[in-house]
Amino acid sequence: MTIHPRGLDFLRDVDVRLSVELGRTQMKLKEVLSLGPESLVVLDRMTDELLDVLVNGKPIAKGEVVSHNGRFGLRIVEMVGIEDSASAAAPAALPDSDEA
C-alpha cells in the first residue's frame, strides 16, 4: 500500500455537516403534535452553558452564541478532547521518595 505524498490533504475538500446543539428534550408524540405558534419547549441546557458543536453528529467543540452583522454566529471556546488527550499523554506524577 502506498501512502499519498500529501498525506490526508485530499480530504480537506470533503463536505461535512457542522451543527450546533442548543439543547434537547424528550416529549410524547401528542405533545409534539400540539406544538404551534407561541408554544414553549424547555430544553435541558442552562442559558450559561456552552453549546455543543458537532461534525456529522460527532462532538468536536463547545462554543457560545454571538451576533455578527445581524446574524447568529458561534465563538469556539474549547475543543473537545484536547485537555483529555494532553492529560492522558502526560505521565502520572510519582510520589516523592522523601514523603513517606
C-alpha positions as CSV (number, residue, x, y, z in Angstrom):
1,M,0.0,0.0,0.0
2,T,1.4,3.4,-1.0
3,I,0.8,6.5,1.2
4,H,-0.1,9.5,-0.9
5,P,2.7,12.1,-0.6
6,R,0.2,14.8,0.5
7,G,-1.0,12.7,3.5
8,L,-4.6,13.4,4.2
9,D,-4.8,16.8,2.4
10,F,-7.0,15.4,-0.3
11,L,-9.8,15.1,2.4
12,R,-9.9,18.8,3.0
13,D,-12.5,19.4,0.3
14,V,-14.9,16.7,1.6
15,D,-18.2,18.3,2.6
16,V,-19.3,17.6,6.3
17,R,-22.3,18.8,8.2
18,L,-21.5,21.2,11.1
19,S,-24.3,21.7,13.5
20,V,-24.7,23.4,16.9
21,E,-26.9,21.8,19.5
22,L,-28.8,24.3,21.7
23,G,-30.3,21.6,23.9
24,R,-32.6,18.6,24.0
25,T,-35.8,17.5,25.5
26,Q,-38.0,14.4,25.4
27,M,-41.7,14.7,24.5
28,K,-44.6,12.5,23.8
29,L,-45.8,12.5,20.3
30,K,-49.1,14.0,21.3
31,E,-47.1,17.0,22.8
32,V,-45.2,17.4,19.6
33,L,-48.4,17.4,17.6
34,S,-49.9,20.1,19.8
35,L,-47.0,22.5,19.2
36,G,-47.8,25.7,17.4
37,P,-47.0,29.4,17.3
38,E,-46.2,30.7,20.8
39,S,-45.5,27.2,22.1
40,L,-42.6,27.0,24.5
41,V,-40.3,24.0,24.5
42,V,-38.0,23.9,27.5
43,L,-34.6,22.3,26.8
44,D,-32.2,20.5,29.1
45,R,-29.4,23.1,28.9
46,M,-29.0,26.2,31.1
47,T,-28.6,29.6,29.5
48,D,-25.0,30.0,30.7
49,E,-23.8,26.5,29.4
50,L,-21.7,26.2,26.3
51,L,-23.3,24.8,23.2
52,D,-22.1,21.5,21.6
53,V,-20.5,21.8,18.1
54,L,-20.9,18.6,16.1
55,V,-19.4,17.5,12.8
56,N,-21.5,14.7,11.2
57,G,-23.1,14.1,14.6
58,K,-19.8,13.8,16.5
59,P,-18.9,16.4,19.2
60,I,-15.8,18.3,18.3
61,A,-16.0,21.6,20.3
62,K,-18.0,23.7,22.7
63,G,-18.9,27.3,21.9
64,E,-21.1,30.3,22.7
65,V,-23.6,32.2,20.6
66,V,-22.5,35.6,19.3
67,S,-24.1,38.2,16.9
68,H,-22.2,39.0,13.7
69,N,-23.5,41.5,11.2
70,G,-27.1,40.8,12.2
71,R,-26.7,37.1,12.1
72,F,-26.1,34.4,14.6
73,G,-22.5,33.2,14.9
74,L,-20.6,30.8,17.2
75,R,-17.4,31.5,19.0
76,I,-15.4,28.3,19.7
77,V,-14.4,28.3,23.3
78,E,-12.8,24.8,23.7
79,M,-12.1,21.8,21.5
80,V,-13.5,18.5,22.8
81,G,-10.8,16.1,24.0
82,I,-7.8,18.4,23.7
83,E,-7.4,18.7,27.5
84,D,-8.2,15.0,28.0
85,S,-5.6,13.9,25.4
86,A,-2.9,16.1,26.9
87,S,-3.5,14.8,30.4
88,A,-3.7,11.2,29.2
89,A,-0.4,11.6,27.4
90,A,1.4,13.1,30.4
91,P,2.9,10.6,32.8
92,A,1.3,10.4,36.2
93,A,3.1,12.2,39.0
94,L,5.0,9.8,41.2
95,P,5.2,10.5,44.9
96,D,8.5,11.8,46.2
97,S,10.5,9.2,47.9
98,D,11.2,11.7,50.7
99,E,7.5,11.8,51.6
100,A,6.7,8.6,53.3
